[in-house]
Amino acid sequence: MMRALWLLPLLLLTACGPIPVDRAERQCLDRAQLAAKPRGMVSAGVTSSGDTRAGLRLEVSSDYLLGRDPSAVFDACVYQKSGVPPTRPLYSFPEWRG
């Protein structure tokens, strides 16, 4: 039991380590899209009992509020997560909708 306890801090430290750059790029793409513009959804409907329902969901990032460049947000995010710069610019990703 005592031997296994020394593994716990090591496992926790490795969980905080850098991730592969391709995975970091995928994760940071969403953050860059939120820096470009807010995202939201509006819903409305009627229940079977005749009651009306409405909903609003809005996501706004601090990067957007501060007017940060989405490309710079992407670059910094990838570097922070992987320890290396992105392999290609944000605007070259087909998923980019800025």
NORHUNOR-V309642 format. One record per backbone hydrogen bond with DSSP energy under -1.0 kcal/mol. CO is the residue of the C=O (numbers start at 0). NH is the residue of the N-H. Records with the same first field share a line. If there is no record, write none. Layout:
CO = NH  NH
This chain:
6 = 10
7 = 11
8 = 12
9 = 13
10 = 14
19 = 23
20 = 24
21 = 25
22 = 26
23 = 27
24 = 28
27 = 31
28 = 32
29 = 33
30 = 34
31 = 35
32 = 36
38 = 58
40 = 56
42 = 54
44 = 52
46 = 49
50 = 46
52 = 44
54 = 42
56 = 40
58 = 38
60 = 64
61 = 65
62 = 67
63 = 66
68 = 72
69 = 73
70 = 74
71 = 75
72 = 76
73 = 77
74 = 78
75 = 79
76 = 80
77 = 81
78 = 82
80 = 18
88 = 91
89 = 92
92 = 95
